[in-house]
Amino acid sequence: MKYIYWFLKAGIFYSFYFPAQYLFNFYGWWPVVAGMLVWLTIDGKLNKKLDKIKERELF
């Protein structure tokens, strides 16, 4: 189960790469910063779920 979240995190990260590159080329760095904030929010939520899974596997 924990591997699903790792693949999900990697997929979300790489899915932001090309749109961020496009937005940076045409609109500057503000959309990229907004995308990074979205990524950090999603990553934080996934890390909480991953920690719960790790706790369950330890006991």
PDBQT receptor file of N, H, CA, C and O in Angstrom, charges set to zero:
ATOM      1  N   MET A   1       0.819  -1.204   0.000  1.00  0.00    +0.000 N 
ATOM      2  CA  MET A   1       0.000   0.000   0.000  1.00  0.00    +0.000 C 
ATOM      3  C   MET A   1       0.858   1.261   0.000  1.00  0.00    +0.000 C 
ATOM      4  O   MET A   1       0.526   2.252  -0.650  1.00  0.00    +0.000 OA
ATOM      5  N   LYS A   2       1.979   1.208   0.748  1.00  0.00    +0.000 N 
ATOM      6  H   LYS A   2       2.248   0.402   1.276  1.00  0.00    +0.000 HD
ATOM      7  CA  LYS A   2       2.801   2.409   0.820  1.00  0.00    +0.000 C 
ATOM      8  C   LYS A   2       3.424   2.743  -0.531  1.00  0.00    +0.000 C 
ATOM      9  O   LYS A   2       3.688   3.911  -0.815  1.00  0.00    +0.000 OA
ATOM     10  N   TYR A   3       3.664   1.732  -1.370  1.00  0.00    +0.000 N 
ATOM     11  H   TYR A   3       3.450   0.783  -1.140  1.00  0.00    +0.000 HD
ATOM     12  CA  TYR A   3       4.264   1.998  -2.675  1.00  0.00    +0.000 C 
ATOM     13  C   TYR A   3       3.314   2.751  -3.591  1.00  0.00    +0.000 C 
ATOM     14  O   TYR A   3       3.754   3.509  -4.456  1.00  0.00    +0.000 OA
ATOM     15  N   ILE A   4       2.027   2.550  -3.408  1.00  0.00    +0.000 N 
ATOM     16  H   ILE A   4       1.670   1.935  -2.705  1.00  0.00    +0.000 HD
ATOM     17  CA  ILE A   4       1.042   3.287  -4.205  1.00  0.00    +0.000 C 
ATOM     18  C   ILE A   4       1.188   4.778  -3.958  1.00  0.00    +0.000 C 
ATOM     19  O   ILE A   4       1.129   5.577  -4.892  1.00  0.00    +0.000 OA
ATOM     20  N   TYR A   5       1.381   5.157  -2.686  1.00  0.00    +0.000 N 
ATOM     21  H   TYR A   5       1.429   4.508  -1.927  1.00  0.00    +0.000 HD
ATOM     22  CA  TYR A   5       1.533   6.578  -2.375  1.00  0.00    +0.000 C 
ATOM     23  C   TYR A   5       2.846   7.133  -2.908  1.00  0.00    +0.000 C 
ATOM     24  O   TYR A   5       2.901   8.290  -3.324  1.00  0.00    +0.000 OA
ATOM     25  N   TRP A   6       3.908   6.325  -2.904  1.00  0.00    +0.000 N 
ATOM     26  H   TRP A   6       3.863   5.385  -2.566  1.00  0.00    +0.000 HD
ATOM     27  CA  TRP A   6       5.175   6.807  -3.463  1.00  0.00    +0.000 C 
ATOM     28  C   TRP A   6       5.042   7.032  -4.966  1.00  0.00    +0.000 C 
ATOM     29  O   TRP A   6       5.532   8.036  -5.483  1.00  0.00    +0.000 OA
ATOM     30  N   PHE A   7       4.386   6.115  -5.675  1.00  0.00    +0.000 N 
ATOM     31  H   PHE A   7       3.988   5.300  -5.255  1.00  0.00    +0.000 HD
ATOM     32  CA  PHE A   7       4.181   6.292  -7.115  1.00  0.00    +0.000 C 
ATOM     33  C   PHE A   7       3.256   7.469  -7.393  1.00  0.00    +0.000 C 
ATOM     34  O   PHE A   7       3.440   8.194  -8.370  1.00  0.00    +0.000 OA
ATOM     35  N   LEU A   8       2.266   7.655  -6.536  1.00  0.00    +0.000 N 
ATOM     36  H   LEU A   8       2.116   7.065  -5.742  1.00  0.00    +0.000 HD
ATOM     37  CA  LEU A   8       1.354   8.781  -6.690  1.00  0.00    +0.000 C 
ATOM     38  C   LEU A   8       2.094  10.101  -6.514  1.00  0.00    +0.000 C 
ATOM     39  O   LEU A   8       1.879  11.046  -7.274  1.00  0.00    +0.000 OA
ATOM     40  N   LYS A   9       2.966  10.163  -5.507  1.00  0.00    +0.000 N 
ATOM     41  H   LYS A   9       3.140   9.396  -4.890  1.00  0.00    +0.000 HD
ATOM     42  CA  LYS A   9       3.747  11.381  -5.288  1.00  0.00    +0.000 C 
ATOM     43  C   LYS A   9       4.660  11.668  -6.478  1.00  0.00    +0.000 C 
ATOM     44  O   LYS A   9       4.768  12.814  -6.915  1.00  0.00    +0.000 OA
ATOM     45  N   ALA A  10       5.313  10.640  -6.999  1.00  0.00    +0.000 N 
ATOM     46  H   ALA A  10       5.226   9.710  -6.644  1.00  0.00    +0.000 HD
ATOM     47  CA  ALA A  10       6.199  10.833  -8.151  1.00  0.00    +0.000 C 
ATOM     48  C   ALA A  10       5.393  11.260  -9.377  1.00  0.00    +0.000 C 
ATOM     49  O   ALA A  10       5.834  12.129 -10.130  1.00  0.00    +0.000 OA
ATOM     50  N   GLY A  11       4.237  10.671  -9.582  1.00  0.00    +0.000 N 
ATOM     51  H   GLY A  11       3.879   9.965  -8.970  1.00  0.00    +0.000 HD
ATOM     52  CA  GLY A  11       3.398  11.038 -10.719  1.00  0.00    +0.000 C 
ATOM     53  C   GLY A  11       2.903  12.466 -10.639  1.00  0.00    +0.000 C 
ATOM     54  O   GLY A  11       2.875  13.175 -11.646  1.00  0.00    +0.000 OA
ATOM     55  N   ILE A  12       2.514  12.894  -9.451  1.00  0.00    +0.000 N 
ATOM     56  H   ILE A  12       2.537  12.319  -8.633  1.00  0.00    +0.000 HD
ATOM     57  CA  ILE A  12       2.057  14.277  -9.287  1.00  0.00    +0.000 C 
ATOM     58  C   ILE A  12       3.201  15.243  -9.543  1.00  0.00    +0.000 C 
ATOM     59  O   ILE A  12       3.017  16.271 -10.194  1.00  0.00    +0.000 OA
ATOM     60  N   PHE A  13       4.385  14.914  -9.031  1.00  0.00    +0.000 N 
ATOM     61  H   PHE A  13       4.534  14.079  -8.502  1.00  0.00    +0.000 HD
ATOM     62  CA  PHE A  13       5.539  15.789  -9.221  1.00  0.00    +0.000 C 
ATOM     63  C   PHE A  13       5.869  15.947 -10.707  1.00  0.00    +0.000 C 
ATOM     64  O   PHE A  13       6.048  17.067 -11.187  1.00  0.00    +0.000 OA
ATOM     65  N   TYR A  14       5.950  14.831 -11.437  1.00  0.00    +0.000 N 
ATOM     66  H   TYR A  14       5.805  13.921 -11.047  1.00  0.00    +0.000 HD
ATOM     67  CA  TYR A  14       6.288  14.911 -12.854  1.00  0.00    +0.000 C 
ATOM     68  C   TYR A  14       5.156  15.484 -13.695  1.00  0.00    +0.000 C 
ATOM     69  O   TYR A  14       5.411  16.035 -14.766  1.00  0.00    +0.000 OA
ATOM     70  N   SER A  15       3.917  15.369 -13.240  1.00  0.00    +0.000 N 
ATOM     71  H   SER A  15       3.710  14.922 -12.370  1.00  0.00    +0.000 HD
ATOM     72  CA  SER A  15       2.816  15.964 -13.998  1.00  0.00    +0.000 C 
ATOM     73  C   SER A  15       2.852  17.485 -13.926  1.00  0.00    +0.000 C 
ATOM     74  O   SER A  15       2.301  18.155 -14.800  1.00  0.00    +0.000 OA
ATOM     75  N   PHE A  16       3.493  18.043 -12.896  1.00  0.00    +0.000 N 
ATOM     76  H   PHE A  16       3.940  17.498 -12.187  1.00  0.00    +0.000 HD
ATOM     77  CA  PHE A  16       3.632  19.494 -12.797  1.00  0.00    +0.000 C 
ATOM     78  C   PHE A  16       4.814  20.038 -13.589  1.00  0.00    +0.000 C 
ATOM     79  O   PHE A  16       4.908  21.250 -13.786  1.00  0.00    +0.000 OA
ATOM     80  N   TYR A  17       5.715  19.182 -14.047  1.00  0.00    +0.000 N 
ATOM     81  H   TYR A  17       5.640  18.198 -13.888  1.00  0.00    +0.000 HD
ATOM     82  CA  TYR A  17       6.946  19.664 -14.673  1.00  0.00    +0.000 C 
ATOM     83  C   TYR A  17       6.687  20.420 -15.976  1.00  0.00    +0.000 C 
ATOM     84  O   TYR A  17       7.108  21.568 -16.115  1.00  0.00    +0.000 OA
ATOM     85  N   PHE A  18       6.002  19.795 -16.927  1.00  0.00    +0.000 N 
ATOM     86  H   PHE A  18       5.660  18.862 -16.815  1.00  0.00    +0.000 HD
ATOM     87  CA  PHE A  18       5.796  20.434 -18.229  1.00  0.00    +0.000 C 
ATOM     88  C   PHE A  18       4.852  21.634 -18.166  1.00  0.00    +0.000 C 
ATOM     89  O   PHE A  18       5.136  22.648 -18.804  1.00  0.00    +0.000 OA
ATOM     90  N   PRO A  19       3.740  21.567 -17.424  1.00  0.00    +0.000 N 
ATOM     91  CA  PRO A  19       2.929  22.788 -17.297  1.00  0.00    +0.000 C 
ATOM     92  C   PRO A  19       3.689  23.928 -16.627  1.00  0.00    +0.000 C 
ATOM     93  O   PRO A  19       3.517  25.089 -16.998  1.00  0.00    +0.000 OA
ATOM     94  N   ALA A  20       4.527  23.607 -15.644  1.00  0.00    +0.000 N 
ATOM     95  H   ALA A  20       4.666  22.664 -15.343  1.00  0.00    +0.000 HD
ATOM     96  CA  ALA A  20       5.307  24.661 -14.986  1.00  0.00    +0.000 C 
ATOM     97  C   ALA A  20       6.299  25.284 -15.959  1.00  0.00    +0.000 C 
ATOM     98  O   ALA A  20       6.499  26.498 -15.953  1.00  0.00    +0.000 OA
ATOM     99  N   GLN A  21       6.912  24.466 -16.787  1.00  0.00    +0.000 N 
ATOM    100  H   GLN A  21       6.749  23.479 -16.792  1.00  0.00    +0.000 HD
ATOM    101  CA  GLN A  21       7.858  24.982 -17.779  1.00  0.00    +0.000 C 
ATOM    102  C   GLN A  21       7.133  25.877 -18.790  1.00  0.00    +0.000 C 
ATOM    103  O   GLN A  21       7.645  26.936 -19.151  1.00  0.00    +0.000 OA
ATOM    104  N   TYR A  22       5.967  25.466 -19.240  1.00  0.00    +0.000 N 
ATOM    105  H   TYR A  22       5.551  24.605 -18.946  1.00  0.00    +0.000 HD
ATOM    106  CA  TYR A  22       5.182  26.263 -20.180  1.00  0.00    +0.000 C 
ATOM    107  C   TYR A  22       4.751  27.588 -19.550  1.00  0.00    +0.000 C 
ATOM    108  O   TYR A  22       4.903  28.647 -20.159  1.00  0.00    +0.000 OA
ATOM    109  N   LEU A  23       4.215  27.526 -18.334  1.00  0.00    +0.000 N 
ATOM    110  H   LEU A  23       4.092  26.666 -17.839  1.00  0.00    +0.000 HD
ATOM    111  CA  LEU A  23       3.748  28.743 -17.670  1.00  0.00    +0.000 C 
ATOM    112  C   LEU A  23       4.897  29.695 -17.376  1.00  0.00    +0.000 C 
ATOM    113  O   LEU A  23       4.733  30.911 -17.471  1.00  0.00    +0.000 OA
ATOM    114  N   PHE A  24       6.051  29.160 -17.022  1.00  0.00    +0.000 N 
ATOM    115  H   PHE A  24       6.185  28.172 -16.944  1.00  0.00    +0.000 HD
ATOM    116  CA  PHE A  24       7.203  30.014 -16.754  1.00  0.00    +0.000 C 
ATOM    117  C   PHE A  24       7.649  30.735 -18.023  1.00  0.00    +0.000 C 
ATOM    118  O   PHE A  24       7.998  31.914 -17.978  1.00  0.00    +0.000 OA
ATOM    119  N   ASN A  25       7.638  30.036 -19.142  1.00  0.00    +0.000 N 
ATOM    120  H   ASN A  25       7.355  29.078 -19.179  1.00  0.00    +0.000 HD
ATOM    121  CA  ASN A  25       8.074  30.653 -20.402  1.00  0.00    +0.000 C 
ATOM    122  C   ASN A  25       7.139  31.767 -20.845  1.00  0.00    +0.000 C 
ATOM    123  O   ASN A  25       7.593  32.745 -21.439  1.00  0.00    +0.000 OA
ATOM    124  N   PHE A  26       5.845  31.645 -20.572  1.00  0.00    +0.000 N 
ATOM    125  H   PHE A  26       5.476  30.850 -20.090  1.00  0.00    +0.000 HD
ATOM    126  CA  PHE A  26       4.889  32.623 -21.079  1.00  0.00    +0.000 C 
ATOM    127  C   PHE A  26       4.408  33.639 -20.048  1.00  0.00    +0.000 C 
ATOM    128  O   PHE A  26       4.055  34.761 -20.410  1.00  0.00    +0.000 OA
ATOM    129  N   TYR A  27       4.389  33.264 -18.772  1.00  0.00    +0.000 N 
ATOM    130  H   TYR A  27       4.676  32.352 -18.478  1.00  0.00    +0.000 HD
ATOM    131  CA  TYR A  27       3.802  34.152 -17.768  1.00  0.00    +0.000 C 
ATOM    132  C   TYR A  27       4.753  34.552 -16.646  1.00  0.00    +0.000 C 
ATOM    133  O   TYR A  27       4.383  35.355 -15.790  1.00  0.00    +0.000 OA
ATOM    134  N   GLY A  28       5.945  34.021 -16.630  1.00  0.00    +0.000 N 
ATOM    135  H   GLY A  28       6.246  33.368 -17.326  1.00  0.00    +0.000 HD
ATOM    136  CA  GLY A  28       6.883  34.365 -15.569  1.00  0.00    +0.000 C 
ATOM    137  C   GLY A  28       6.860  33.343 -14.447  1.00  0.00    +0.000 C 
ATOM    138  O   GLY A  28       6.405  32.213 -14.626  1.00  0.00    +0.000 OA
ATOM    139  N   TRP A  29       7.352  33.753 -13.297  1.00  0.00    +0.000 N 
ATOM    140  H   TRP A  29       7.721  34.671 -13.152  1.00  0.00    +0.000 HD
ATOM    141  CA  TRP A  29       7.546  32.786 -12.220  1.00  0.00    +0.000 C 
ATOM    142  C   TRP A  29       6.383  32.693 -11.243  1.00  0.00    +0.000 C 
ATOM    143  O   TRP A  29       6.386  31.790 -10.407  1.00  0.00    +0.000 OA
ATOM    144  N   TRP A  30       5.389  33.576 -11.299  1.00  0.00    +0.000 N 
ATOM    145  H   TRP A  30       5.386  34.310 -11.978  1.00  0.00    +0.000 HD
ATOM    146  CA  TRP A  30       4.263  33.503 -10.351  1.00  0.00    +0.000 C 
ATOM    147  C   TRP A  30       3.451  32.210 -10.469  1.00  0.00    +0.000 C 
ATOM    148  O   TRP A  30       3.150  31.602  -9.442  1.00  0.00    +0.000 OA
ATOM    149  N   PRO A  31       3.087  31.765 -11.669  1.00  0.00    +0.000 N 
ATOM    150  CA  PRO A  31       2.345  30.496 -11.749  1.00  0.00    +0.000 C 
ATOM    151  C   PRO A  31       3.157  29.302 -11.253  1.00  0.00    +0.000 C 
ATOM    152  O   PRO A  31       2.606  28.339 -10.719  1.00  0.00    +0.000 OA
ATOM    153  N   VAL A  32       4.469  29.380 -11.436  1.00  0.00    +0.000 N 
ATOM    154  H   VAL A  32       4.917  30.162 -11.870  1.00  0.00    +0.000 HD
ATOM    155  CA  VAL A  32       5.320  28.289 -10.963  1.00  0.00    +0.000 C 
ATOM    156  C   VAL A  32       5.305  28.239  -9.433  1.00  0.00    +0.000 C 
ATOM    157  O   VAL A  32       5.260  27.160  -8.842  1.00  0.00    +0.000 OA
ATOM    158  N   VAL A  33       5.344  29.406  -8.802  1.00  0.00    +0.000 N 
ATOM    159  H   VAL A  33       5.381  30.282  -9.282  1.00  0.00    +0.000 HD
ATOM    160  CA  VAL A  33       5.273  29.460  -7.338  1.00  0.00    +0.000 C 
ATOM    161  C   VAL A  33       3.927  28.920  -6.862  1.00  0.00    +0.000 C 
ATOM    162  O   VAL A  33       3.867  28.183  -5.878  1.00  0.00    +0.000 OA
ATOM    163  N   ALA A  34       2.853  29.281  -7.551  1.00  0.00    +0.000 N 
ATOM    164  H   ALA A  34       2.902  29.880  -8.350  1.00  0.00    +0.000 HD
ATOM    165  CA  ALA A  34       1.530  28.763  -7.182  1.00  0.00    +0.000 C 
ATOM    166  C   ALA A  34       1.486  27.240  -7.339  1.00  0.00    +0.000 C 
ATOM    167  O   ALA A  34       0.921  26.542  -6.496  1.00  0.00    +0.000 OA
ATOM    168  N   GLY A  35       2.078  26.735  -8.408  1.00  0.00    +0.000 N 
ATOM    169  H   GLY A  35       2.537  27.302  -9.092  1.00  0.00    +0.000 HD
ATOM    170  CA  GLY A  35       2.136  25.287  -8.607  1.00  0.00    +0.000 C 
ATOM    171  C   GLY A  35       2.941  24.587  -7.529  1.00  0.00    +0.000 C 
ATOM    172  O   GLY A  35       2.593  23.488  -7.097  1.00  0.00    +0.000 OA
ATOM    173  N   MET A  36       4.020  25.227  -7.094  1.00  0.00    +0.000 N 
ATOM    174  H   MET A  36       4.303  26.120  -7.445  1.00  0.00    +0.000 HD
ATOM    175  CA  MET A  36       4.828  24.644  -6.022  1.00  0.00    +0.000 C 
ATOM    176  C   MET A  36       4.044  24.596  -4.714  1.00  0.00    +0.000 C 
ATOM    177  O   MET A  36       4.163  23.638  -3.951  1.00  0.00    +0.000 OA
ATOM    178  N   LEU A  37       3.243  25.629  -4.454  1.00  0.00    +0.000 N 
ATOM    179  H   LEU A  37       3.147  26.408  -5.073  1.00  0.00    +0.000 HD
ATOM    180  CA  LEU A  37       2.418  25.624  -3.246  1.00  0.00    +0.000 C 
ATOM    181  C   LEU A  37       1.373  24.511  -3.297  1.00  0.00    +0.000 C 
ATOM    182  O   LEU A  37       1.100  23.857  -2.290  1.00  0.00    +0.000 OA
ATOM    183  N   VAL A  38       0.794  24.304  -4.477  1.00  0.00    +0.000 N 
ATOM    184  H   VAL A  38       1.016  24.835  -5.295  1.00  0.00    +0.000 HD
ATOM    185  CA  VAL A  38      -0.163  23.205  -4.641  1.00  0.00    +0.000 C 
ATOM    186  C   VAL A  38       0.544  21.872  -4.401  1.00  0.00    +0.000 C 
ATOM    187  O   VAL A  38       0.021  20.995  -3.713  1.00  0.00    +0.000 OA
ATOM    188  N   TRP A  39       1.739  21.733  -4.978  1.00  0.00    +0.000 N 
ATOM    189  H   TRP A  39       2.164  22.445  -5.537  1.00  0.00    +0.000 HD
ATOM    190  CA  TRP A  39       2.504  20.494  -4.805  1.00  0.00    +0.000 C 
ATOM    191  C   TRP A  39       2.821  20.243  -3.335  1.00  0.00    +0.000 C 
ATOM    192  O   TRP A  39       2.677  19.119  -2.854  1.00  0.00    +0.000 OA
ATOM    193  N   LEU A  40       3.249  21.276  -2.620  1.00  0.00    +0.000 N 
ATOM    194  H   LEU A  40       3.366  22.189  -3.011  1.00  0.00    +0.000 HD
ATOM    195  CA  LEU A  40       3.589  21.103  -1.209  1.00  0.00    +0.000 C 
ATOM    196  C   LEU A  40       2.364  20.743  -0.374  1.00  0.00    +0.000 C 
ATOM    197  O   LEU A  40       2.465  19.974   0.582  1.00  0.00    +0.000 OA
ATOM    198  N   THR A  41       1.214  21.296  -0.732  1.00  0.00    +0.000 N 
ATOM    199  H   THR A  41       1.132  21.920  -1.509  1.00  0.00    +0.000 HD
ATOM    200  CA  THR A  41      -0.020  20.960  -0.025  1.00  0.00    +0.000 C 
ATOM    201  C   THR A  41      -0.387  19.496  -0.244  1.00  0.00    +0.000 C 
ATOM    202  O   THR A  41      -0.684  18.777   0.710  1.00  0.00    +0.000 OA
ATOM    203  N   ILE A  42      -0.367  19.061  -1.490  1.00  0.00    +0.000 N 
ATOM    204  H   ILE A  42      -0.126  19.645  -2.265  1.00  0.00    +0.000 HD
ATOM    205  CA  ILE A  42      -0.693  17.667  -1.806  1.00  0.00    +0.000 C 
ATOM    206  C   ILE A  42       0.326  16.729  -1.172  1.00  0.00    +0.000 C 
ATOM    207  O   ILE A  42      -0.038  15.689  -0.622  1.00  0.00    +0.000 OA
ATOM    208  N   ASP A  43       1.601  17.097  -1.247  1.00  0.00    +0.000 N 
ATOM    209  H   ASP A  43       1.896  17.942  -1.694  1.00  0.00    +0.000 HD
ATOM    210  CA  ASP A  43       2.658  16.266  -0.686  1.00  0.00    +0.000 C 
ATOM    211  C   ASP A  43       2.512  16.141   0.830  1.00  0.00    +0.000 C 
ATOM    212  O   ASP A  43       2.734  15.068   1.390  1.00  0.00    +0.000 OA
ATOM    213  N   GLY A  44       2.146  17.216   1.481  1.00  0.00    +0.000 N 
ATOM    214  H   GLY A  44       1.965  18.088   1.026  1.00  0.00    +0.000 HD
ATOM    215  CA  GLY A  44       1.943  17.163   2.929  1.00  0.00    +0.000 C 
ATOM    216  C   GLY A  44       0.820  16.219   3.311  1.00  0.00    +0.000 C 
ATOM    217  O   GLY A  44       0.937  15.468   4.279  1.00  0.00    +0.000 OA
ATOM    218  N   LYS A  45      -0.269  16.255   2.555  1.00  0.00    +0.000 N 
ATOM    219  H   LYS A  45      -0.365  16.865   1.769  1.00  0.00    +0.000 HD
ATOM    220  CA  LYS A  45      -1.390  15.350   2.840  1.00  0.00    +0.000 C 
ATOM    221  C   LYS A  45      -1.002  13.897   2.589  1.00  0.00    +0.000 C 
ATOM    222  O   LYS A  45      -1.369  13.008   3.359  1.00  0.00    +0.000 OA
ATOM    223  N   LEU A  46      -0.255  13.659   1.503  1.00  0.00    +0.000 N 
ATOM    224  H   LEU A  46       0.043  14.380   0.878  1.00  0.00    +0.000 HD
ATOM    225  CA  LEU A  46       0.180  12.294   1.221  1.00  0.00    +0.000 C 
ATOM    226  C   LEU A  46       1.169  11.801   2.273  1.00  0.00    +0.000 C 
ATOM    227  O   LEU A  46       1.154  10.622   2.626  1.00  0.00    +0.000 OA
ATOM    228  N   ASN A  47       2.020  12.679   2.774  1.00  0.00    +0.000 N 
ATOM    229  H   ASN A  47       2.032  13.637   2.488  1.00  0.00    +0.000 HD
ATOM    230  CA  ASN A  47       2.963  12.280   3.822  1.00  0.00    +0.000 C 
ATOM    231  C   ASN A  47       2.235  11.877   5.096  1.00  0.00    +0.000 C 
ATOM    232  O   ASN A  47       2.648  10.935   5.771  1.00  0.00    +0.000 OA
ATOM    233  N   LYS A  48       1.155  12.578   5.432  1.00  0.00    +0.000 N 
ATOM    234  H   LYS A  48       0.819  13.344   4.884  1.00  0.00    +0.000 HD
ATOM    235  CA  LYS A  48       0.371  12.205   6.614  1.00  0.00    +0.000 C 
ATOM    236  C   LYS A  48      -0.230  10.812   6.440  1.00  0.00    +0.000 C 
ATOM    237  O   LYS A  48      -0.211  10.002   7.368  1.00  0.00    +0.000 OA
ATOM    238  N   LYS A  49      -0.762  10.537   5.255  1.00  0.00    +0.000 N 
ATOM    239  H   LYS A  49      -0.777  11.195   4.501  1.00  0.00    +0.000 HD
ATOM    240  CA  LYS A  49      -1.332   9.215   5.005  1.00  0.00    +0.000 C 
ATOM    241  C   LYS A  49      -0.244   8.146   5.029  1.00  0.00    +0.000 C 
ATOM    242  O   LYS A  49      -0.458   7.047   5.541  1.00  0.00    +0.000 OA
ATOM    243  N   LEU A  50       0.920   8.469   4.476  1.00  0.00    +0.000 N 
ATOM    244  H   LEU A  50       1.094   9.362   4.060  1.00  0.00    +0.000 HD
ATOM    245  CA  LEU A  50       2.024   7.517   4.466  1.00  0.00    +0.000 C 
ATOM    246  C   LEU A  50       2.508   7.229   5.882  1.00  0.00    +0.000 C 
ATOM    247  O   LEU A  50       2.857   6.089   6.190  1.00  0.00    +0.000 OA
ATOM    248  N   ASP A  51       2.536   8.232   6.741  1.00  0.00    +0.000 N 
ATOM    249  H   ASP A  51       2.253   9.158   6.491  1.00  0.00    +0.000 HD
ATOM    250  CA  ASP A  51       2.921   8.019   8.137  1.00  0.00    +0.000 C 
ATOM    251  C   ASP A  51       1.929   7.106   8.850  1.00  0.00    +0.000 C 
ATOM    252  O   ASP A  51       2.332   6.262   9.651  1.00  0.00    +0.000 OA
ATOM    253  N   LYS A  52       0.635   7.265   8.567  1.00  0.00    +0.000 N 
ATOM    254  H   LYS A  52       0.308   7.950   7.916  1.00  0.00    +0.000 HD
ATOM    255  CA  LYS A  52      -0.366   6.384   9.169  1.00  0.00    +0.000 C 
ATOM    256  C   LYS A  52      -0.152   4.936   8.723  1.00  0.00    +0.000 C 
ATOM    257  O   LYS A  52      -0.287   4.004   9.516  1.00  0.00    +0.000 OA
ATOM    258  N   ILE A  53       0.182   4.763   7.445  1.00  0.00    +0.000 N 
ATOM    259  H   ILE A  53       0.292   5.520   6.801  1.00  0.00    +0.000 HD
ATOM    260  CA  ILE A  53       0.430   3.413   6.930  1.00  0.00    +0.000 C 
ATOM    261  C   ILE A  53       1.670   2.821   7.591  1.00  0.00    +0.000 C 
ATOM    262  O   ILE A  53       1.679   1.641   7.944  1.00  0.00    +0.000 OA
ATOM    263  N   LYS A  54       2.706   3.619   7.761  1.00  0.00    +0.000 N 
ATOM    264  H   LYS A  54       2.699   4.577   7.475  1.00  0.00    +0.000 HD
ATOM    265  CA  LYS A  54       3.922   3.125   8.417  1.00  0.00    +0.000 C 
ATOM    266  C   LYS A  54       3.637   2.711   9.853  1.00  0.00    +0.000 C 
ATOM    267  O   LYS A  54       4.155   1.695  10.318  1.00  0.00    +0.000 OA
ATOM    268  N   GLU A  55       2.818   3.487  10.561  1.00  0.00    +0.000 N 
ATOM    269  H   GLU A  55       2.397   4.312  10.184  1.00  0.00    +0.000 HD
ATOM    270  CA  GLU A  55       2.474   3.138  11.942  1.00  0.00    +0.000 C 
ATOM    271  C   GLU A  55       1.715   1.817  12.000  1.00  0.00    +0.000 C 
ATOM    272  O   GLU A  55       1.944   1.006  12.898  1.00  0.00    +0.000 OA
ATOM    273  N   ARG A  56       0.821   1.602  11.056  1.00  0.00    +0.000 N 
ATOM    274  H   ARG A  56       0.635   2.261  10.327  1.00  0.00    +0.000 HD
ATOM    275  CA  ARG A  56       0.057   0.351  11.038  1.00  0.00    +0.000 C 
ATOM    276  C   ARG A  56       0.964  -0.841  10.744  1.00  0.00    +0.000 C 
ATOM    277  O   ARG A  56       0.768  -1.924  11.295  1.00  0.00    +0.000 OA
ATOM    278  N   GLU A  57       1.969  -0.641   9.865  1.00  0.00    +0.000 N 
ATOM    279  H   GLU A  57       2.128   0.239   9.417  1.00  0.00    +0.000 HD
ATOM    280  CA  GLU A  57       2.847  -1.753   9.513  1.00  0.00    +0.000 C 
ATOM    281  C   GLU A  57       3.815  -2.086  10.639  1.00  0.00    +0.000 C 
ATOM    282  O   GLU A  57       4.294  -3.217  10.726  1.00  0.00    +0.000 OA
ATOM    283  N   LEU A  58       4.111  -1.116  11.505  1.00  0.00    +0.000 N 
ATOM    284  H   LEU A  58       3.723  -0.197  11.434  1.00  0.00    +0.000 HD
ATOM    285  CA  LEU A  58       5.023  -1.391  12.614  1.00  0.00    +0.000 C 
ATOM    286  C   LEU A  58       4.365  -2.230  13.698  1.00  0.00    +0.000 C 
ATOM    287  O   LEU A  58       5.040  -2.992  14.391  1.00  0.00    +0.000 OA
ATOM    288  N   PHE A  59       3.049  -2.093  13.850  1.00  0.00    +0.000 N 
ATOM    289  H   PHE A  59       2.501  -1.474  13.288  1.00  0.00    +0.000 HD
ATOM    290  CA  PHE A  59       2.368  -2.805  14.933  1.00  0.00    +0.000 C 
ATOM    291  C   PHE A  59       1.559  -3.943  14.434  1.00  0.00    +0.000 C 
ATOM    292  O   PHE A  59       0.925  -4.643  15.224  1.00  0.00    +0.000 OA
TER     293      PHE A  59
